[in-house]
């Protein structure tokens, strides 16, 4: 039974259907033979049935406007007769003499070789700063690998491998024990600093790289103090395992920052290829240096101590420069501060590259604490002095608030100098929008306090509760008005706004108790 609905005509046999109200679906009647002829690739064509037939000779070669680039080679499609051909393009101006041809061939060989090497090491689609990152990674991996070879040789001499007085069982026991202690420390370190790998990636990675370099220096000392081999080797291996855990934990975030086309698997695979090749070059460098001094045992024994400071400097330089080319798109509290301050000042959102340059590595983590009115996310410190503004903010909370902003007077630094700061307390269930809005409001408050010259470290008497109430109310309205436009610009710049990465201290939330109303 057919429905009388008008839309049922869409299911009728198209050969028997009448014209529809949509012109795009009204096809002219044609025979199947004409359809086949119209799909044939031919150089004989008709512009119109009424126009004169234009016939192109079958031996004519025509170039199509389609170029294919693969592995450094450029090819172009041609129609020759009735066939389609893909031909390799060559330079139109060829040298007439043999020397010119040899030079062109040599340059062509160099281009092909460099293109093949680039395809082997570099992913197809990555950000512009990836090449610079790989260059510094090459410097880091080569000298790091060479240092590890020299350190391993020193440890072998310390336990007596290769000498007649060596005791194989004792050496094996010491080696296994120091590896076991190192792996146990690696687990404890990873568990204690899990969130820091996201919020302070560059700082943690560089600090653990310095720790790794120092561990190699400790291993080089084992031949000097063979009686303390187990102690020195265990300390060095603990430091190495900590550095390795940080390298593995932060690797995916680093690779994701370069994968502009969501090709994370390809970027990770190329990174493994780079690591293996660069490490083998470092191994070759160490072998060549040992072969150069193999006839002089005294020089060969002192060689690691001479090369250690030089190789370590190049190693850490490569790591430091490489980290500066990593532009993370994830949001943290520190990156959000940079973005929001730029937004308040210029009404523009900076790109991840601009934020990365300003953020730096911040090895000591003192960038935020040095500022006037530093901002902190977390709960109020019970040891700190709570001003009257804080009491008022906590008492005026409602069930609709996702956060509250207050002031604290805490002691900071080695001298324990009291200093005023702003604290953002987030409610349980606060999302990324609440975090961004609260931090934007706090940045507005800090700018207003700075403009009014309220910068005293030891007191908040310059700011009355009424002033604080007015300031928080106006800044909250300004932050809400800016939130939609700000969020849109952040997404356009490539920032990932769906989540804000916070440390363990910053993840502390308060729960609103309705029974106390």
C-alpha positions as CSV (number, residue, x, y, z in Angstrom):
1,X,0.0,0.0,0.0
2,X,1.5,3.3,-1.0
3,X,1.1,6.3,1.1
4,X,-0.5,9.4,-0.2
5,X,2.3,11.5,1.4
6,X,4.0,13.8,-1.1
7,X,7.4,12.7,0.1
8,X,6.8,9.1,-1.1
9,X,7.7,10.3,-4.6
10,X,11.3,10.1,-3.5
11,X,11.1,6.3,-3.5
12,X,9.6,5.9,-7.0
13,X,11.5,4.4,-9.9
14,X,13.6,7.3,-11.2
15,X,13.0,6.2,-14.8
16,X,9.3,6.5,-14.5
17,X,9.0,9.5,-12.2
18,X,7.8,12.8,-13.4
19,X,9.5,16.1,-12.9
20,X,9.8,17.2,-9.2
21,X,9.7,20.6,-7.7
22,X,13.5,20.5,-7.2
23,X,15.3,21.3,-10.5
24,X,18.5,19.7,-9.3
25,X,16.9,16.3,-9.4
26,X,15.3,16.7,-12.9
27,X,17.7,14.8,-15.3
28,X,17.3,14.8,-19.1
29,X,16.5,11.4,-20.7
30,X,19.5,9.8,-22.2
31,X,20.4,6.4,-23.5
32,X,22.8,4.2,-21.7
33,X,25.1,4.2,-24.7
34,X,25.4,8.0,-24.7
35,X,26.2,7.8,-21.0
36,X,29.1,5.5,-21.6
37,X,30.4,7.7,-24.5
38,X,30.2,10.8,-22.3
39,X,32.4,9.2,-19.6
40,X,35.1,8.2,-22.0
41,X,38.4,10.2,-21.7
42,X,39.0,11.5,-25.2
43,X,40.6,14.5,-26.8
44,X,37.8,14.7,-29.4
45,X,35.0,16.7,-27.8
46,X,31.9,18.8,-28.6
47,X,31.3,22.1,-26.9
48,X,27.7,22.1,-28.1
49,X,25.6,20.2,-30.6
50,X,25.1,23.4,-32.7
51,X,28.9,24.3,-32.6
52,X,31.5,23.1,-35.0
53,X,33.3,19.9,-34.0
54,X,36.9,20.5,-32.8
55,X,39.3,17.7,-33.4
56,X,42.6,17.5,-31.7
57,X,45.3,15.3,-33.4
58,X,46.0,12.0,-31.6
59,X,49.7,12.6,-31.5
60,X,49.5,15.8,-29.6
61,X,50.8,15.9,-26.0
62,X,48.9,18.2,-23.6
63,X,50.0,19.1,-20.0
64,X,47.4,19.1,-17.3
65,X,47.4,21.6,-14.5
66,X,48.0,18.9,-11.9
67,X,51.4,18.5,-10.1
68,X,52.3,15.6,-7.8
69,X,55.1,16.0,-5.2
70,X,56.4,12.9,-3.5
71,X,59.7,12.3,-1.7
72,X,61.3,15.4,-3.2
73,X,60.3,14.5,-6.8
74,X,57.9,16.6,-8.8
75,X,55.7,14.9,-11.5
76,X,53.0,16.2,-13.8
77,X,50.1,14.6,-15.6
78,X,50.1,14.6,-19.5
79,X,47.6,13.5,-22.0
80,X,49.3,11.8,-24.9
81,X,46.9,10.5,-27.5
82,X,44.3,8.5,-25.8
83,X,46.4,7.8,-22.7
84,X,47.1,9.5,-19.4
85,X,50.8,9.6,-18.4
86,X,52.6,10.8,-15.2
87,X,56.0,12.1,-16.1
88,X,58.9,13.3,-13.9
89,X,59.6,17.0,-14.3
90,X,63.1,18.2,-15.2
91,X,64.6,21.6,-15.3
92,X,63.9,23.4,-18.6
93,X,67.3,25.0,-18.6
94,X,69.9,22.3,-18.8
95,X,73.6,23.0,-19.0
96,X,75.2,22.5,-22.3
97,X,78.6,21.3,-21.1
98,X,79.5,18.2,-19.2
99,X,80.6,20.1,-16.0
100,X,77.1,21.7,-15.8
101,X,75.4,18.4,-16.1
102,X,77.7,16.9,-13.4
103,X,76.9,19.9,-11.1
104,X,73.1,19.5,-11.8
105,X,73.3,15.8,-11.1
106,X,75.3,16.3,-7.9
107,X,72.8,19.0,-6.7
108,X,69.9,16.7,-7.6
109,X,71.5,13.9,-5.6
110,X,71.9,16.2,-2.6
111,X,68.2,17.3,-2.9
112,X,67.0,13.7,-3.2
113,X,69.2,12.6,-0.2
114,X,68.1,15.5,2.0
115,X,64.4,14.9,1.0
116,X,64.7,11.2,1.8
117,X,66.4,11.9,5.2
118,X,63.6,14.5,6.0
119,X,60.9,11.9,5.1
120,X,62.7,9.4,7.3
121,X,63.0,11.6,10.4
122,X,60.3,14.2,10.1
123,X,56.5,13.6,10.1
124,X,54.5,14.9,7.2
125,X,52.4,17.5,9.1
126,X,54.0,19.1,12.1
127,X,54.2,22.6,13.5
128,X,56.9,25.0,12.2
129,X,59.1,24.8,15.3
130,X,59.5,21.1,15.0
131,X,62.7,21.2,12.9
132,X,64.4,23.5,15.4
133,X,63.4,21.1,18.2
134,X,64.9,18.1,16.4
135,X,68.2,19.9,15.8
136,X,68.6,20.6,19.5
137,X,67.4,17.0,20.3
138,X,70.2,15.7,18.1
139,X,72.8,17.7,20.1
140,X,71.3,16.4,23.4
141,X,71.0,12.7,22.4
142,X,74.5,12.4,20.8
143,X,76.4,13.7,23.8
144,X,74.1,12.1,26.3
145,X,74.6,8.7,24.7
146,X,78.4,9.2,24.6
147,X,78.4,10.1,28.3
148,X,76.5,7.0,29.2
149,X,79.0,4.8,27.4
150,X,81.9,6.4,29.2
151,X,80.1,6.1,32.5
152,X,79.3,2.4,31.9
153,X,83.0,1.7,31.2
154,X,84.0,3.4,34.4
155,X,81.5,1.3,36.4
156,X,82.9,-1.9,34.7
157,X,86.4,-0.9,35.8
158,X,85.1,-0.2,39.4
159,X,83.7,-3.7,39.8
160,X,86.7,-5.3,38.2
161,X,85.3,-6.7,34.9
162,X,88.1,-7.5,32.6
163,X,90.6,-8.1,35.4
164,X,91.8,-11.3,36.9
165,X,90.8,-10.4,40.4
166,X,87.1,-9.7,39.5
167,X,84.4,-11.7,41.2
168,X,81.6,-12.3,38.8
169,X,78.9,-13.3,41.3
170,X,79.6,-10.3,43.6
171,X,79.6,-7.9,40.6
172,X,76.3,-9.3,39.3
173,X,74.7,-9.0,42.7
174,X,75.8,-5.4,43.1
175,X,74.5,-4.6,39.6
176,X,71.1,-6.2,40.1
177,X,70.7,-4.6,43.6
178,X,71.4,-1.1,42.3
179,X,68.9,-1.6,39.4
180,X,66.2,-2.8,41.8
181,X,66.7,0.3,44.1
182,X,66.5,2.6,41.1
183,X,63.3,1.1,39.8
184,X,61.6,1.3,43.2
185,X,62.6,5.0,43.5
186,X,61.2,5.6,40.0
187,X,57.8,4.3,41.1
188,X,57.8,6.5,44.2
189,X,58.8,9.6,42.3
190,X,56.2,9.1,39.6
191,X,53.4,8.6,42.1
192,X,54.3,11.7,44.1
193,X,54.6,14.1,41.1
194,X,51.9,12.8,38.7
195,X,50.1,16.2,38.2
196,X,53.4,18.1,38.0
197,X,54.1,16.4,34.6
198,X,51.2,18.4,33.2
199,X,51.3,21.7,35.0
200,X,55.1,22.2,35.0
201,X,56.3,20.1,32.2
202,X,59.3,22.1,31.0
203,X,60.5,22.8,34.6
204,X,60.3,19.1,35.6
205,X,61.8,17.9,32.4
206,X,64.8,20.2,32.6
207,X,65.4,19.7,36.3
208,X,65.4,15.9,35.9
209,X,67.8,16.3,32.9
210,X,70.2,18.1,35.2
211,X,69.7,15.3,37.7
212,X,70.5,12.7,34.9
213,X,73.7,14.6,34.0
214,X,74.8,14.6,37.7
215,X,74.1,10.9,37.9
216,X,76.6,10.2,35.1
217,X,79.1,12.2,37.1
218,X,78.5,10.0,40.1
219,X,78.9,6.9,38.0
220,X,82.3,8.2,36.8
221,X,83.4,8.4,40.4
222,X,83.0,4.6,41.0
223,X,86.5,3.6,39.8
224,X,88.0,6.2,42.2
225,X,86.0,4.7,45.2
226,X,85.5,1.0,44.3
227,X,84.7,0.1,47.9
228,X,81.5,2.3,47.7
229,X,80.5,1.0,44.3
230,X,77.0,-0.1,45.5
231,X,76.3,3.2,47.2
232,X,77.4,5.4,44.4
233,X,75.9,3.2,41.7
234,X,72.6,3.1,43.5
235,X,72.4,6.8,43.9
236,X,73.3,7.3,40.3
237,X,70.7,4.8,39.1
238,X,68.0,6.3,41.3
239,X,68.6,9.7,39.6
240,X,68.6,8.0,36.2
241,X,65.3,6.2,36.8
242,X,63.7,9.5,38.0
243,X,64.8,11.2,34.9
244,X,63.6,8.3,32.7
245,X,60.2,8.4,34.3
246,X,59.8,12.1,33.6
247,X,60.9,11.6,30.0
248,X,58.3,8.9,29.4
249,X,55.6,10.7,31.3
250,X,56.0,14.0,29.4
251,X,56.8,12.5,26.0
252,X,53.1,12.2,24.8
253,X,52.4,15.9,25.7
254,X,55.5,17.0,23.8
255,X,54.6,15.0,20.7
256,X,51.0,16.2,20.8
257,X,52.2,19.8,20.7
258,X,53.8,19.2,17.3
259,X,51.0,17.0,15.9
260,X,49.0,19.7,14.1
261,X,46.9,17.2,12.1
262,X,46.2,14.8,15.0
263,X,49.0,12.5,13.7
264,X,50.2,11.7,17.1
265,X,51.2,8.1,16.2
266,X,53.4,9.3,13.3
267,X,55.1,11.9,15.4
268,X,55.8,9.4,18.2
269,X,57.1,6.9,15.7
270,X,59.5,9.5,14.1
271,X,60.6,10.5,17.6
272,X,61.7,6.8,18.3
273,X,63.6,6.7,15.0
274,X,65.4,10.0,15.9
275,X,66.3,8.7,19.4
276,X,67.8,5.4,18.1
277,X,69.8,7.1,15.3
278,X,71.1,10.0,17.5
279,X,72.0,7.6,20.3
280,X,73.9,5.4,17.9
281,X,75.9,8.4,16.7
282,X,76.8,9.1,20.3
283,X,77.8,5.5,20.8
284,X,80.0,5.8,17.7
285,X,81.6,9.0,19.1
286,X,82.5,7.2,22.3
287,X,83.9,4.2,20.5
288,X,86.1,6.4,18.3
289,X,87.5,8.3,21.3
290,X,88.3,5.0,23.1
291,X,90.0,3.7,20.0
292,X,92.1,6.9,19.8
293,X,93.5,6.4,23.3
294,X,93.5,2.6,23.5
295,X,97.4,2.4,23.6
296,X,97.6,4.7,26.6
297,X,95.7,3.2,29.6
298,X,96.3,6.2,31.8
299,X,94.8,8.6,29.3
300,X,91.9,6.3,28.6
301,X,91.1,6.1,32.3
302,X,91.2,9.9,32.7
303,X,89.3,10.6,29.4
304,X,85.8,10.5,31.0
305,X,86.7,13.1,33.6
306,X,88.0,15.4,30.9
307,X,85.0,15.0,28.6
308,X,82.3,15.0,31.2
309,X,82.0,18.8,31.7
310,X,82.2,19.4,28.0
311,X,79.7,16.8,27.0
312,X,77.3,17.6,29.8
313,X,77.3,21.3,28.8
314,X,76.3,20.4,25.2
315,X,73.8,17.9,26.5
316,X,72.0,20.4,28.8
317,X,72.2,23.1,26.2
318,X,70.4,20.9,23.7
319,X,67.7,20.1,26.2
320,X,67.2,23.7,27.2
321,X,67.1,25.0,23.7
322,X,64.8,22.2,22.6
323,X,62.3,22.9,25.4
324,X,62.0,26.5,24.3
325,X,60.7,25.3,20.9
326,X,57.9,23.3,22.5
327,X,54.6,25.3,22.4
328,X,52.1,23.6,24.6
329,X,48.4,24.3,23.8
330,X,47.1,23.0,27.1
331,X,46.0,25.6,29.7
332,X,47.6,25.8,33.2
333,X,47.3,28.5,35.8
334,X,50.6,30.2,34.8
335,X,49.7,30.2,31.1
336,X,46.2,31.4,31.8
337,X,47.7,34.4,33.7
338,X,49.8,35.3,30.7
339,X,46.9,35.0,28.3
340,X,44.5,37.0,30.5
341,X,46.9,39.8,31.3
342,X,47.5,40.2,27.5
343,X,43.8,40.1,27.0
344,X,43.1,42.8,29.6
345,X,45.9,45.0,28.2
346,X,45.4,44.6,24.4
347,X,42.1,42.8,24.1
348,X,44.0,40.1,22.1
349,X,44.8,36.5,23.0
350,X,48.4,35.5,22.4
351,X,49.4,32.4,20.5
352,X,50.9,29.3,22.2
353,X,54.3,30.3,20.7
354,X,54.1,33.8,22.3
355,X,53.0,32.4,25.7
356,X,55.8,29.7,25.5
357,X,58.4,32.4,25.0
358,X,57.2,34.5,27.9
359,X,56.6,31.5,30.2
360,X,60.1,30.0,29.7
361,X,61.3,27.1,31.9
362,X,61.1,28.8,35.3
363,X,63.5,26.3,36.9
364,X,63.0,27.7,40.4
365,X,59.2,28.2,40.1
366,X,59.5,31.7,41.4
367,X,58.0,33.7,38.5
368,X,54.5,34.1,40.1
369,X,55.7,34.7,43.7
370,X,57.9,37.6,42.7
371,X,55.0,39.7,41.4
372,X,53.0,42.2,43.4
373,X,49.7,40.6,44.5
374,X,50.5,37.0,43.4
375,X,47.6,34.8,42.6
376,X,47.1,31.4,44.0
377,X,44.4,28.7,43.4
378,X,43.6,26.5,46.3
379,X,42.2,26.8,49.8
380,X,43.0,29.4,52.5
381,X,46.2,28.7,54.4
382,X,45.1,28.3,58.1
383,X,48.6,29.4,59.2
384,X,48.3,32.6,57.2
385,X,46.7,35.8,58.6
386,X,43.1,36.1,57.3
387,X,42.1,39.7,56.6
388,X,38.6,41.0,57.1
389,X,37.9,40.9,53.4
390,X,38.4,37.1,53.5
391,X,35.9,36.7,56.3
392,X,33.3,38.8,54.4
393,X,33.8,36.9,51.1
394,X,33.2,33.6,52.9
395,X,30.2,34.8,54.7
396,X,28.5,36.2,51.6
397,X,28.7,32.9,49.6
398,X,25.5,31.7,47.9
399,X,24.6,28.3,46.4
400,X,25.0,29.7,42.9
401,X,28.7,30.7,43.3
402,X,31.2,28.4,41.7
403,X,34.1,30.1,43.5
404,X,35.1,33.0,45.7
405,X,38.1,35.3,45.7
406,X,39.7,36.6,48.8
407,X,43.0,38.0,50.2
408,X,45.6,36.3,52.4
409,X,48.7,37.5,54.2
410,X,51.2,34.8,54.2
411,X,55.0,34.5,54.9
412,X,57.1,33.6,51.9
413,X,60.8,33.0,51.1
414,X,63.6,32.2,53.4
415,X,63.2,35.4,55.4
416,X,59.5,34.6,55.9
417,X,58.4,38.2,55.0
418,X,54.6,38.7,55.1
419,X,53.2,39.5,51.7
420,X,49.6,40.1,50.5
421,X,48.3,37.8,47.8
422,X,45.0,36.9,46.2
423,X,43.5,33.4,46.6
424,X,40.9,31.7,44.3
425,X,38.9,29.0,46.1
426,X,37.0,26.8,43.7
427,X,33.9,24.9,44.6
428,X,33.5,21.2,44.1
429,X,32.3,20.6,40.5
430,X,33.8,23.8,39.1
431,X,34.5,23.4,35.4
432,X,37.0,25.0,33.0
433,X,34.7,28.0,32.4
434,X,34.6,28.7,36.2
435,X,38.3,28.5,36.4
436,X,38.9,30.8,33.4
437,X,36.3,33.3,34.6
438,X,37.6,33.3,38.2
439,X,41.2,33.9,37.1
440,X,40.1,36.7,34.7
441,X,38.2,38.4,37.5
442,X,41.2,38.1,39.7
443,X,43.5,39.6,37.0
444,X,41.1,42.5,36.8
445,X,41.2,42.9,40.6
446,X,45.0,42.8,40.6
447,X,45.2,45.5,37.9
448,X,42.8,47.7,39.8
449,X,44.8,47.3,43.0
450,X,48.0,48.1,41.1
451,X,46.5,51.2,39.6
452,X,45.4,52.4,43.1
453,X,48.9,51.8,44.5
454,X,47.7,49.4,47.2
455,X,50.9,47.4,47.4
456,X,51.8,47.2,51.0
457,X,53.2,43.9,52.0
458,X,52.3,43.7,55.6
459,X,48.8,45.1,55.8
460,X,45.5,45.3,54.0
461,X,44.2,48.3,55.9
462,X,44.3,50.4,52.7
463,X,41.5,48.3,51.4
464,X,38.2,48.6,53.3
465,X,35.6,45.8,53.2
466,X,33.3,48.2,51.3
467,X,36.0,48.8,48.7
468,X,36.6,45.1,48.3
469,X,33.0,44.4,47.9
470,X,32.7,47.0,45.2
471,X,35.8,45.8,43.4
472,X,34.8,42.1,43.3
473,X,31.3,43.0,42.1
474,X,32.5,45.2,39.2
475,X,35.3,42.8,38.2
476,X,32.9,39.9,38.2
477,X,30.6,41.7,35.8
478,X,33.6,42.5,33.5
479,X,34.8,38.9,33.5
480,X,31.4,37.6,32.6
481,X,31.0,40.1,29.8
482,X,34.4,39.1,28.3
483,X,34.0,35.3,28.8
484,X,32.3,34.5,25.4
485,X,34.6,36.6,23.3
486,X,37.7,35.5,25.2
487,X,36.8,31.8,24.8
488,X,36.2,32.2,21.1
489,X,39.6,33.9,20.5
490,X,41.4,31.3,22.6
491,X,40.0,28.5,20.4
492,X,41.0,30.4,17.3
493,X,44.5,30.7,18.5
494,X,44.6,26.9,19.1
495,X,44.3,26.7,22.8
496,X,42.5,23.7,24.3
497,X,39.9,25.3,26.5
498,X,37.8,22.2,27.5
499,X,40.2,21.5,30.5
500,X,42.5,23.5,32.7
501,X,45.4,21.5,34.1
502,X,46.0,22.2,37.8
503,X,48.5,20.9,40.4
504,X,47.5,18.8,43.4
505,X,47.4,21.9,45.6
506,X,45.3,23.8,43.1
507,X,42.8,20.9,42.8
508,X,41.6,21.4,46.4
509,X,37.9,22.3,46.4
510,X,35.4,23.5,48.9
511,X,31.9,22.1,49.4
512,X,29.0,24.5,50.0
513,X,27.0,23.4,53.0
514,X,23.4,24.5,52.6
515,X,22.5,23.5,56.1
516,X,24.5,26.4,57.5
517,X,22.4,29.0,55.7
